[in-house]
Amino acid sequence: MSDEPLAFSPEQFSGLARVFPLPNMVMFPHVMQALHIFEPRYRQLLEESLATDRLIALGVLAPGWESDYEGRPALHPTACLCRVATHQRTDQGTSNVLLLGVRRLRLGRELPSQETGKLFRVVEAEILEDAAPSDITASAAAGLQRELLAAFKRAIPKMPDAYDQLDQLLGNQISLGMLSDIVSYTIELDMNWKLRLLAECDVVRRTHLLLEALSGRTPGTPGRPFPPLFSQN
């Protein structure tokens, strides 16, 4: 198994995203996701990533992808840029990887395969940075953090491990944007909600959107397990 430093700066991103599209999962910055990579095109994607910048973009397939999975079905316009944290090859030539989400991406033009010469999809992309209204105070942001944590606990009262982890994160004074991404990833929500949360870069609007989503959930609905399960490609 290989482990690498996880530090990331936007200058490390070339502007061309190697896209690993998933049909049923939305990835967020600040969280980790395990993947099992076995398809030839994604094995090639991983090899190039490991040989260069260790970056992979987890995208989301738009509705109707089932009829063209082997081709290039449409993607949602927002993806999550990830860094390979660890990888381990199996005896069968497949790989288990652990990805850390580092930034939101806005996907643009997809390069044709004749141009790239690659099996996997390459898309021009722009990094989206979090932003917050200039008039929000530190105390107001802290109040939103407390409100979000309380709403999270009300929504999934049977996840004490998650409570402990979030309490520890708050104790480490993480940002409101980071907390909203962690909760957005962890909690079970409709895909459309998750896509809206991923697309929202204003951290205050994102937090209010997440609070709205949490208010409509049935208390006790299971969330994403800790640590996350493998997602098949």
C-alpha atoms as a printed R data frame, in Angstrom:
    type eleno elety resid chain resno       x      y       z
1   ATOM     1    CA   MET     A     1   0.000  0.000   0.000
2   ATOM     2    CA   SER     A     2   1.243  3.486  -0.849
3   ATOM     3    CA   ASP     A     3   0.512  6.586   1.226
4   ATOM     4    CA   GLU     A     4   1.181 10.157   0.113
5   ATOM     5    CA   PRO     A     5   0.905 13.628   1.680
6   ATOM     6    CA   LEU     A     6  -2.596 15.040   1.284
7   ATOM     7    CA   ALA     A     7  -1.783 18.749   1.084
8   ATOM     8    CA   PHE     A     8  -3.326 20.407  -1.973
9   ATOM     9    CA   SER     A     9  -3.115 23.830  -3.574
10  ATOM    10    CA   PRO     A    10  -5.099 24.920  -6.661
11  ATOM    11    CA   GLU     A    11  -1.861 25.453  -8.616
12  ATOM    12    CA   GLN     A    12  -1.443 21.672  -8.678
13  ATOM    13    CA   PHE     A    13  -4.540 21.274 -10.878
14  ATOM    14    CA   SER     A    14  -3.835 21.508 -14.615
15  ATOM    15    CA   GLY     A    15  -7.362 22.507 -15.592
16  ATOM    16    CA   LEU     A    16  -7.992 19.121 -17.191
17  ATOM    17    CA   ALA     A    17  -9.961 16.715 -15.008
18  ATOM    18    CA   ARG     A    18  -9.702 12.941 -15.274
19  ATOM    19    CA   VAL     A    19 -13.337 12.119 -14.590
20  ATOM    20    CA   PHE     A    20 -14.431  8.990 -12.753
21  ATOM    21    CA   PRO     A    21 -18.242  9.180 -13.111
22  ATOM    22    CA   LEU     A    22 -20.522  7.477 -10.613
23  ATOM    23    CA   PRO     A    23 -24.264  6.910 -11.017
24  ATOM    24    CA   ASN     A    24 -25.382  7.011  -7.394
25  ATOM    25    CA   MET     A    25 -22.926  8.876  -5.174
26  ATOM    26    CA   VAL     A    26 -22.049 12.542  -4.706
27  ATOM    27    CA   MET     A    27 -18.569 13.229  -3.342
28  ATOM    28    CA   PHE     A    28 -17.734 16.336  -1.282
29  ATOM    29    CA   PRO     A    29 -14.534 18.127  -0.281
30  ATOM    30    CA   HIS     A    30 -13.070 17.353   3.165
31  ATOM    31    CA   VAL     A    31 -14.243 13.714   3.250
32  ATOM    32    CA   MET     A    32 -12.734 10.388   2.232
33  ATOM    33    CA   GLN     A    33 -14.230  7.737  -0.020
34  ATOM    34    CA   ALA     A    34 -12.967  4.238  -0.792
35  ATOM    35    CA   LEU     A    35 -13.237  2.891  -4.342
36  ATOM    36    CA   HIS     A    36 -12.507 -0.467  -5.932
37  ATOM    37    CA   ILE     A    37 -11.176  0.129  -9.454
38  ATOM    38    CA   PHE     A    38 -11.369 -2.706 -11.948
39  ATOM    39    CA   GLU     A    39 -12.560 -1.450 -15.352
40  ATOM    40    CA   PRO     A    40  -9.670 -1.023 -17.834
41  ATOM    41    CA   ARG     A    41 -10.471  2.635 -18.505
42  ATOM    42    CA   TYR     A    42 -10.410  3.514 -14.819
43  ATOM    43    CA   ARG     A    43  -7.303  1.442 -14.193
44  ATOM    44    CA   GLN     A    44  -5.635  3.555 -16.872
45  ATOM    45    CA   LEU     A    45  -7.007  6.701 -15.223
46  ATOM    46    CA   LEU     A    46  -5.562  5.680 -11.864
47  ATOM    47    CA   GLU     A    47  -2.155  4.839 -13.316
48  ATOM    48    CA   GLU     A    48  -1.871  8.265 -14.950
49  ATOM    49    CA   SER     A    49  -3.027  9.949 -11.761
50  ATOM    50    CA   LEU     A    50  -0.447  8.128  -9.641
51  ATOM    51    CA   ALA     A    51   2.320  8.942 -12.122
52  ATOM    52    CA   THR     A    52   1.533 12.676 -12.125
53  ATOM    53    CA   ASP     A    53  -0.530 14.783  -9.715
54  ATOM    54    CA   ARG     A    54  -2.545 12.059  -7.898
55  ATOM    55    CA   LEU     A    55  -5.778 13.898  -8.749
56  ATOM    56    CA   ILE     A    56  -9.072 12.322  -9.835
57  ATOM    57    CA   ALA     A    57 -12.428 14.054 -10.303
58  ATOM    58    CA   LEU     A    58 -15.442 12.136  -9.023
59  ATOM    59    CA   GLY     A    59 -18.369 13.148 -11.211
60  ATOM    60    CA   VAL     A    60 -22.039 12.191 -11.255
61  ATOM    61    CA   LEU     A    61 -23.811 10.700 -14.259
62  ATOM    62    CA   ALA     A    62 -26.925 12.566 -15.360
63  ATOM    63    CA   PRO     A    63 -30.262 10.709 -15.667
64  ATOM    64    CA   GLY     A    64 -30.459  8.359 -18.644
65  ATOM    65    CA   TRP     A    65 -26.876  7.137 -18.329
66  ATOM    66    CA   GLU     A    66 -27.968  3.485 -18.294
67  ATOM    67    CA   SER     A    67 -28.412  3.348 -22.066
68  ATOM    68    CA   ASP     A    68 -24.848  4.556 -22.733
69  ATOM    69    CA   TYR     A    69 -22.738  3.523 -19.734
70  ATOM    70    CA   GLU     A    70 -19.941  2.134 -21.911
71  ATOM    71    CA   GLY     A    71 -19.852  5.374 -23.904
72  ATOM    72    CA   ARG     A    72 -19.901  8.974 -22.707
73  ATOM    73    CA   PRO     A    73 -23.239  9.688 -21.032
74  ATOM    74    CA   ALA     A    74 -23.933 13.225 -19.841
75  ATOM    75    CA   LEU     A    75 -22.439 14.423 -16.557
76  ATOM    76    CA   HIS     A    76 -23.764 16.822 -13.959
77  ATOM    77    CA   PRO     A    77 -21.862 20.111 -14.263
78  ATOM    78    CA   THR     A    78 -20.373 20.057 -10.743
79  ATOM    79    CA   ALA     A    79 -17.856 17.424  -9.615
80  ATOM    80    CA   CYS     A    80 -15.444 16.918  -6.722
81  ATOM    81    CA   LEU     A    81 -11.703 16.993  -7.280
82  ATOM    82    CA   CYS     A    82 -10.008 14.329  -5.148
83  ATOM    83    CA   ARG     A    83  -6.474 13.411  -4.197
84  ATOM    84    CA   VAL     A    84  -5.389  9.770  -3.951
85  ATOM    85    CA   ALA     A    85  -4.586  9.246  -0.271
86  ATOM    86    CA   THR     A    86  -3.711  5.551  -0.439
87  ATOM    87    CA   HIS     A    87  -3.814  2.837  -3.054
88  ATOM    88    CA   GLN     A    88  -3.282 -0.898  -2.994
89  ATOM    89    CA   ARG     A    89  -3.123 -3.219  -5.986
90  ATOM    90    CA   THR     A    90  -4.677 -6.668  -5.765
91  ATOM    91    CA   ASP     A    91  -3.399 -9.928  -7.213
92  ATOM    92    CA   GLN     A    92  -6.066 -9.618  -9.915
93  ATOM    93    CA   GLY     A    93  -4.624 -6.323 -11.172
94  ATOM    94    CA   THR     A    94  -7.413 -4.210  -9.726
95  ATOM    95    CA   SER     A    95  -6.876 -1.500  -7.111
96  ATOM    96    CA   ASN     A    96  -8.384 -0.330  -3.857
97  ATOM    97    CA   VAL     A    97  -7.970  3.405  -3.365
98  ATOM    98    CA   LEU     A    98  -8.900  5.947  -0.734
99  ATOM    99    CA   LEU     A    99  -9.708  9.403  -2.072
100 ATOM   100    CA   LEU     A   100  -9.792 12.712  -0.201
101 ATOM   101    CA   GLY     A   101 -12.082 15.393  -1.620
102 ATOM   102    CA   VAL     A   102 -10.170 18.668  -1.988
103 ATOM   103    CA   ARG     A   103 -12.245 21.111  -4.103
104 ATOM   104    CA   ARG     A   104 -15.446 21.565  -6.079
105 ATOM   105    CA   LEU     A   105 -15.083 21.624  -9.858
106 ATOM   106    CA   ARG     A   106 -17.221 23.164 -12.585
107 ATOM   107    CA   LEU     A   107 -16.995 20.864 -15.600
108 ATOM   108    CA   GLY     A   108 -16.781 22.368 -19.055
109 ATOM   109    CA   ARG     A   109 -15.891 20.979 -22.481
110 ATOM   110    CA   GLU     A   110 -15.097 17.304 -22.714
111 ATOM   111    CA   LEU     A   111 -12.088 16.482 -24.859
112 ATOM   112    CA   PRO     A   112 -12.808 13.906 -27.594
113 ATOM   113    CA   SER     A   113 -11.027 10.588 -27.210
114 ATOM   114    CA   GLN     A   114  -9.303 11.133 -30.580
115 ATOM   115    CA   GLU     A   115  -7.651 14.172 -29.035
116 ATOM   116    CA   THR     A   116  -6.615 12.612 -25.730
117 ATOM   117    CA   GLY     A   117  -5.799  9.070 -26.864
118 ATOM   118    CA   LYS     A   118  -7.088  7.809 -23.504
119 ATOM   119    CA   LEU     A   119  -9.721  5.276 -22.516
120 ATOM   120    CA   PHE     A   120 -11.090  7.508 -19.752
121 ATOM   121    CA   ARG     A   121 -12.871 10.849 -20.016
122 ATOM   122    CA   VAL     A   122 -10.985 14.150 -19.772
123 ATOM   123    CA   VAL     A   123 -12.918 17.357 -19.185
124 ATOM   124    CA   GLU     A   124 -11.843 20.989 -18.993
125 ATOM   125    CA   ALA     A   125 -12.714 22.165 -15.497
126 ATOM   126    CA   GLU     A   126 -12.498 25.144 -13.153
127 ATOM   127    CA   ILE     A   127 -11.911 25.011  -9.406
128 ATOM   128    CA   LEU     A   128 -14.737 26.529  -7.362
129 ATOM   129    CA   GLU     A   129 -13.675 28.067  -4.063
130 ATOM   130    CA   ASP     A   130 -15.938 28.467  -1.047
131 ATOM   131    CA   ALA     A   131 -17.152 31.989  -0.362
132 ATOM   132    CA   ALA     A   132 -18.994 33.612   2.518
133 ATOM   133    CA   PRO     A   133 -20.920 36.910   2.712
134 ATOM   134    CA   SER     A   134 -18.623 39.715   3.841
135 ATOM   135    CA   ASP     A   135 -21.093 40.779   6.518
136 ATOM   136    CA   ILE     A   136 -21.274 37.474   8.426
137 ATOM   137    CA   THR     A   137 -19.590 37.668  11.818
138 ATOM   138    CA   ALA     A   138 -17.579 34.973  13.554
139 ATOM   139    CA   SER     A   139 -20.294 34.618  16.192
140 ATOM   140    CA   ALA     A   140 -22.987 34.219  13.504
141 ATOM   141    CA   ALA     A   141 -20.943 31.521  11.766
142 ATOM   142    CA   ALA     A   142 -20.423 29.739  15.094
143 ATOM   143    CA   GLY     A   143 -24.174 29.901  15.720
144 ATOM   144    CA   LEU     A   144 -24.862 28.294  12.342
145 ATOM   145    CA   GLN     A   145 -22.354 25.546  13.158
146 ATOM   146    CA   ARG     A   146 -24.144 24.770  16.407
147 ATOM   147    CA   GLU     A   147 -27.524 24.808  14.656
148 ATOM   148    CA   LEU     A   148 -26.262 22.469  11.944
149 ATOM   149    CA   LEU     A   149 -24.748 20.027  14.415
150 ATOM   150    CA   ALA     A   150 -27.968 19.953  16.451
151 ATOM   151    CA   ALA     A   151 -30.055 19.348  13.314
152 ATOM   152    CA   PHE     A   152 -27.711 16.558  12.260
153 ATOM   153    CA   LYS     A   153 -28.071 14.837  15.623
154 ATOM   154    CA   ARG     A   154 -31.858 15.141  15.519
155 ATOM   155    CA   ALA     A   155 -31.946 13.649  12.041
156 ATOM   156    CA   ILE     A   156 -29.871 10.560  12.811
157 ATOM   157    CA   PRO     A   157 -30.052  9.858  16.560
158 ATOM   158    CA   LYS     A   158 -28.641  6.320  16.191
159 ATOM   159    CA   MET     A   159 -25.125  7.323  15.097
160 ATOM   160    CA   PRO     A   160 -23.180  8.015  18.317
161 ATOM   161    CA   ASP     A   161 -19.842  7.519  16.551
162 ATOM   162    CA   ALA     A   162 -20.769 10.284  14.125
163 ATOM   163    CA   TYR     A   163 -21.706 12.548  17.056
164 ATOM   164    CA   ASP     A   164 -18.325 12.026  18.645
165 ATOM   165    CA   GLN     A   165 -16.493 12.722  15.398
166 ATOM   166    CA   LEU     A   166 -18.451 15.894  14.707
167 ATOM   167    CA   ASP     A   167 -17.998 17.123  18.273
168 ATOM   168    CA   GLN     A   168 -14.261 16.573  17.890
169 ATOM   169    CA   LEU     A   169 -14.270 18.430  14.600
170 ATOM   170    CA   LEU     A   170 -16.049 21.389  16.157
171 ATOM   171    CA   GLY     A   171 -13.540 21.291  18.977
172 ATOM   172    CA   ASN     A   172 -10.814 21.688  16.371
173 ATOM   173    CA   GLN     A   173 -12.542 24.858  15.123
174 ATOM   174    CA   ILE     A   174 -13.186 23.715  11.576
175 ATOM   175    CA   SER     A   175 -14.846 26.119   9.166
176 ATOM   176    CA   LEU     A   176 -18.573 26.261   8.537
177 ATOM   177    CA   GLY     A   177 -17.962 25.248   4.922
178 ATOM   178    CA   MET     A   178 -16.041 22.162   5.964
179 ATOM   179    CA   LEU     A   179 -18.696 21.125   8.470
180 ATOM   180    CA   SER     A   180 -21.505 21.548   5.938
181 ATOM   181    CA   ASP     A   181 -19.621 19.361   3.441
182 ATOM   182    CA   ILE     A   182 -18.975 16.635   6.020
183 ATOM   183    CA   VAL     A   183 -22.652 16.535   7.029
184 ATOM   184    CA   SER     A   184 -23.821 16.714   3.386
185 ATOM   185    CA   TYR     A   185 -21.719 13.660   2.552
186 ATOM   186    CA   THR     A   186 -22.566 11.700   5.694
187 ATOM   187    CA   ILE     A   187 -26.318 12.006   5.790
188 ATOM   188    CA   GLU     A   188 -28.661 10.080   3.505
189 ATOM   189    CA   LEU     A   189 -30.424 12.585   1.252
190 ATOM   190    CA   ASP     A   190 -32.028 12.455  -2.169
191 ATOM   191    CA   MET     A   191 -29.438 12.773  -4.957
192 ATOM   192    CA   ASN     A   192 -30.983 16.060  -6.103
193 ATOM   193    CA   TRP     A   193 -30.417 17.557  -2.643
194 ATOM   194    CA   LYS     A   194 -26.809 16.407  -2.645
195 ATOM   195    CA   LEU     A   195 -26.186 17.811  -6.104
196 ATOM   196    CA   ARG     A   196 -27.625 21.176  -5.032
197 ATOM   197    CA   LEU     A   197 -25.370 21.176  -1.969
198 ATOM   198    CA   LEU     A   198 -22.308 20.326  -4.041
199 ATOM   199    CA   ALA     A   199 -23.092 23.102  -6.521
200 ATOM   200    CA   GLU     A   200 -23.502 25.787  -3.814
201 ATOM   201    CA   CYS     A   201 -20.231 27.611  -3.050
202 ATOM   202    CA   ASP     A   202 -21.700 30.220  -0.686
203 ATOM   203    CA   VAL     A   203 -21.183 28.507   2.670
204 ATOM   204    CA   VAL     A   204 -24.022 30.343   4.403
205 ATOM   205    CA   ARG     A   205 -26.519 29.536   1.648
206 ATOM   206    CA   ARG     A   206 -25.225 25.957   1.610
207 ATOM   207    CA   THR     A   207 -25.729 25.628   5.354
208 ATOM   208    CA   HIS     A   208 -29.280 26.987   5.167
209 ATOM   209    CA   LEU     A   209 -29.997 24.648   2.250
210 ATOM   210    CA   LEU     A   210 -28.675 21.723   4.286
211 ATOM   211    CA   LEU     A   211 -30.759 22.728   7.298
212 ATOM   212    CA   GLU     A   212 -33.814 22.789   5.022
213 ATOM   213    CA   ALA     A   213 -32.949 19.316   3.731
214 ATOM   214    CA   LEU     A   214 -32.442 17.989   7.260
215 ATOM   215    CA   SER     A   215 -35.772 19.389   8.424
216 ATOM   216    CA   GLY     A   216 -37.597 17.258   5.851
217 ATOM   217    CA   ARG     A   217 -35.967 13.958   6.798
218 ATOM   218    CA   THR     A   218 -37.504 11.216   8.919
219 ATOM   219    CA   PRO     A   219 -35.564 11.028  12.227
220 ATOM   220    CA   GLY     A   220 -33.532  7.861  12.587
221 ATOM   221    CA   THR     A   221 -32.915  7.277   8.878
222 ATOM   222    CA   PRO     A   222 -29.481  5.623   8.575
223 ATOM   223    CA   GLY     A   223 -26.651  7.719   7.225
224 ATOM   224    CA   ARG     A   224 -23.459  6.820   5.392
225 ATOM   225    CA   PRO     A   225 -21.419  4.372   7.479
226 ATOM   226    CA   PHE     A   226 -18.093  5.205   9.114
227 ATOM   227    CA   PRO     A   227 -15.679  4.351   7.598
228 ATOM   228    CA   PRO     A   228 -17.352  4.556   4.155
229 ATOM   229    CA   LEU     A   229 -18.047  1.403   2.205
230 ATOM   230    CA   PHE     A   230 -16.376  0.631  -1.096
231 ATOM   231    CA   SER     A   231 -18.136  2.021  -4.149
232 ATOM   232    CA   GLN     A   232 -17.962 -0.224  -7.208
233 ATOM   233    CA   ASN     A   233 -17.067  1.333 -10.574
